[in-house]
Amino acid sequence: MSQTTRAQELRALHDRRPLVLPNAWDAASARIIESAGAAAIATTSAGVSWAHGRSDGQQLSREDALAAVGRIVAVVNVPVTADIESGYGTGSPDDIAAIVRELVELGIAGINLEDAPGTGDTPLLDPKAQAERIQAARSAAASAGGDLVVNSRTDTYLRQVGPAGSRLDATLERLAIYRAAGADSLFVPGVVDEPTIEALVAGVDGPVNIMAGPGAPSIRRLGELGVARVSVGPLLTQVALEATRRAAATLLGDGDYGDAADAIDFGTVNGTFTR
């Protein structure tokens, strides 16, 4: 499947309402997620960073990030959308364009691009600056002979930027600018209450992405509210790491095999990489 076809397929999947995107952190997790029936896969910047011994938040190098998503897209047949945080490097439009060209070459179908710079004291970029970065990503994909689904993320709620009473209006203003700049979908992590989700869906001219998890409405309910896209960030990575912690603690403490009886079969895992 060509990169362009993967991007077109990912864009069309947003009509499912909702498209559920489990987040992978390495090639093995991506293959297991695909085998569970995922129509597309998102990466988690936190999970990828942890797997490289780094904390989340622009701590991963661009080279390591590209290598990680390259390994993921190489072992699955479904479209992959990559969380590139704020773009690594300086995050300038030129930097965004450069990384997008590399991602297109790798076969990535989409990107997550957030407006939190990850450096300095400014919590969020000026919305017009983020719009320029979206336009740069879109232009770079086209110039590379490909296509790209741009999921533009704003962290107004996740970082609690601005007065709570005006946060919804400020968020909708940002999302309108990002949509006009060419964003395919709009991502607002940190929102789990139904009234705000409903207001976002009603106020945004485009597909809305919500990060689900404990405390959020069910996937079915999010679809009923009009949410087009659901991801879970690092949740699956955290579940896997907690299972590892428990198993290790049992092995080191009681000396038995604890939850090992529930482990996925060796042959099943190994067989996913047999070509």
C-alpha positions, 0 to 999 in steps of 0.5 A, a space after each residue: 500500500 502506498 503512503 498516499 493510499 494509507 493517508 487516504 484510508 486513515 482520513 476516510 476512517 474518521 467517518 466511523 464515529 468514532 475511529 478508535 486509535 490504540 497507541 503503540 510504543 514499539 513494533 511488537 505493541 503495534 503488531 499486537 494492536 493490529 492483530 486485535 483488530 485495529 483499523 489504524 494505529 497511533 503512536 504515543 510519544 510518552 511510550 516511545 520516549 519511555 522505551 528509549 529511557 527518556 521522559 515525555 515532553 520533547 526529550 526524545 531526539 528527532 532521530 530516535 523518534 523517526 527510527 521508532 515510528 519507522 520500525 512500527 510502520 514497517 511491521 503493520 499493514 494498517 495506516 499509522 499516525 505518528 505523534 511528533 509532539 511539537 516537531 522536535 528541534 526548533 519546531 519552526 515551519 522549516 523543521 516541521 517540513 523536514 520531518 514530514 518529508 522523512 515521515 512520508 518517505 517512511 510511509 506514515 499516514 498522519 501526524 499529531 502536531 501539538 501547540 505546546 512548544 515543550 521548551 521555554 516558559 510559554 505554555 502554548 504557541 501563538 495560534 498563527 504560529 501553529 497555523 504556519 506549522 500546519 501549512 508547512 506540514 501540508 505543503 511538505 507532504 505534497 511536495 514529497 509526492 504524498 498525502 498526510 492526515 494532520 491531527 492538530 492538538 491544542 493543550 488549552 485544557 491539558 495545561 489549563 491555560 487561561 481562565 476556566 470561564 473563557 477556556 472553551 471559547 479560546 479553544 474553539 478560536 484556536 481550533 478554527 484557525 488550525 482547521 482553516 490552515 489545513 488540519 484534518 482533525 482537531 485534538 483536545 486532550 484533557 477533556 472528559 466531561 460530556 458538556 465540554 465534549 458536546 460543546 467542542 463537537 458543536 463548535 468545531 467545523 471538523 472531526 474532533 479527537 478526544 483522549 479517552 481513559 478512566 473518568 471519560 465517557 465510554 467509547 460508545 458514548 463518545 461516538 454518540 456525542 459526535 466524537 470522530 476520533 478516540 485515542 488513549 495516549 500512553 494508557 496501554 503502555 502504562 497497563 503493560 508496565 504495571 503488568 510487568 511491575 506486578 509480575 516482577 514483584 511476585 517473582 522477586 517476592 514469593 518466588 512464583 510465577 504470579 500472573 504468568 499464566 495470563 501471559 500471551 503465548 510465545 508462539 503468538 508473539 513470535 509468529 506475528 513477525 514471521 513473514 
